[in-house]
Amino acid sequence: MIDTLESPYIHAATHDNFQSLVIDNSNVGPVLVNFWSPKAGPCLRQYPVLDKVIHHYEGRLLLINIDTQTEVKVPKEYGITSVPTLKLIRNGEVVETLHGYQSEEELIDLLDAYVARDSDKILTRVIELYSNGEQESAYEQLADAILNDPVNPRLPLAMCKLLRHEARFTEALKLIESLPDKVRKLSEFNQLQADLYFLNGVDSNVDVEALLKEGEGQTDDLSLQRQFVNYYVIQKNFEQAFLHLVNIIEADPHFENNFAQTAMLTLFALVGDGDPLIKTYRPYLKQYTH
């Protein structure tokens, strides 16, 4: 049985110990949660692969099994509708979800992006240099590390975040676009790229807060509406951003090379799969793209 195999890297979880086994451990390193059932053949075929992959990482990754036949609360909280379903959790958040049987190659290809590597050690040094005002040296060491270990996504991610901190949004976007497909498609890069898209679209000549205070937020000027979208995304008020995108789509679906459609897709990536706003606003996108 899956839940009786003894390994320091593999544990069975229930609602009672989920916090300590999964959430708390995810603050130290990635945790792979396997939602399974003893009655599902694909789950039984999947487990030997998971066992092999977990031991391949020698403690840098934990596997937590949850039997959906006996445990109801956690699967419900995570929206599990079929098994096997794998959810990779880091710092308390789901960063990847996989449905159905996964091969060893597919798993390692995904997990390599999240499991600690030797090149991660440079990040502490880079942060120290940057904090001490040695930005040029920090960038140089980070760039060298990226060249030496191009498959470690945390290195370009750190550089993008530094560029974002300095409001160098275009440079950060170009860096993301230059990355290999399998790195660029990781959820962290998807969300960062979406965030940068809206930050890069802010017009410094438009004082959105002043317009809102003056009651001029309900304007027919689509260029201003676009700035309201950027403003609300940056403020994390995503519903207001969606509402302004709908206004633009309904007024002129082709405004500025289909800005509203592109921005809506980008915003979907930013809020993440499963957000109820996607279900609410996706019909507007379909209505004007068909």
Secondary structure, 3 states (H helix, E strand, C coil): CHHHCCECCEEECCCCCHHHHHHHHHCCCCEEEEEECCCCHHHHHHHHHHHHHHHHCCCCCEEEEEECCCCCHHHHHCCCCCCCEEEEEECCEEEEEEECCCCHHHHHHHHCCCCCCHHHHHHHHHHHHHHCCCHHHHHHHHHHHHHHCCCCCHHHHHHHHHHHHCCCHHHHHHHHHHCCHHHHCCHHHHHHHHHHHHHHCCCCCCCHHHHHHCCCCCCCCHHHHHHHHHHHHHCCCHHHHHHHHHHHHHHCCCHHHHHHHHHHHHHHHHHCCCCHHHHHHHHHHHHCCC
